Amino acid sequence: MSQHEQFAEDLALYALNTLQGEDRATLEKHLATCPECRLELAQLRGDGALLALSTMGPKPPARARQRLLDAAAKQAADSPRAQQTRESASPRRSWWGALGWAATAAVIVFAASLWKENAALRQEVMTWRALAGQQTLELENVRNVARAITDPSVERFTLVAMKTPPQPQGKAFYLRNRSNLVFVANNMPPLPPQKAYELWLIPAQGAPIPAGVFKPDAHGSATVVNPPLPAGMEAKAFAITVENEAGATTPTMPIVMMGTGE
């Protein structure tokens, strides 16, 4: 057996960082003076990494797989002689040494495969949770719209133009005890650039409360659904003004539409 063959298994274990004690010290001393073994160590480390990555990404080069198979076959053929040499030089090393390079490489592949499967399962669970949450939110929005329109205690407000024939029209369905509001407008006039309509809740007492900013479509239609409103606020009327696109905290005169409860 040549000096390099004597260190063949030690190099494999050293590449996996499982070689310990006197064997490790002996190999490191040999590596300091042997460029051939240093090259073999670098190749073993590269092949081990490619083998592990083969379960998570593109297939590694065929030469890397063949090198590992050759190393495993060579170890199986030389193991009786190598075992006798090592037993005469030092006590039996850890169970990693007994498994050998081929079995240890298989452990790496198995662990990497499990990691990939677990990551895929976690991603799938997160996707289903997000989908379920979105569907729950959409269902709740539909229920709120239906409740605001059909509840017997809903207050209905019809908004008409203040200075022109009552062609533009808006209807507000306001459920006070749930703070639900659905507003539907028709035949709304087009807006100047960078302007928007703003809906206002006019309370029985106090200042008007912003109830949503909207722009009509090409047919003059628009909706506002469940804007943030104070809980239980009593509405005396609803009104519409023209504001900047971002909306306002107080109405800008004039009021273009207004309606009281029916």
HELIX and SHEET records of a PDB file:
HELIX    1   1 GLN A    3  GLN A    6  1                                   4    
HELIX    2   2 ALA A    8  ALA A   15  1                                   8    
HELIX    3   3 GLY A   21  LEU A   31  1                                  11    
HELIX    4   4 PRO A   35  LEU A   53  1                                  19    
HELIX    5   5 ALA A   62  ALA A   89  1                                  28    
HELIX    6   6 TRP A   95  THR A  150  1                                  56    
HELIX    7   7 ARG A  176  ARG A  178  5                                   3    
SHEET    1   A 8 ILE A 209  PHE A 214  0                                        
SHEET    2   A 8 LYS A 195  PRO A 203 -1                                        
SHEET    3   A 8 ALA A 235  ASN A 244 -1                                        
SHEET    4   A 8 MET A 257  THR A 260 -1                                        
SHEET    5   A 8 GLU A 155  ALA A 161 -1                                        
SHEET    6   A 8 GLN A 169  LEU A 175 -1                                        
SHEET    7   A 8 ASN A 180  ASN A 186 -1                                        
SHEET    8   A 8 ALA A 222  VAL A 225 -1                                        
END                                                                             
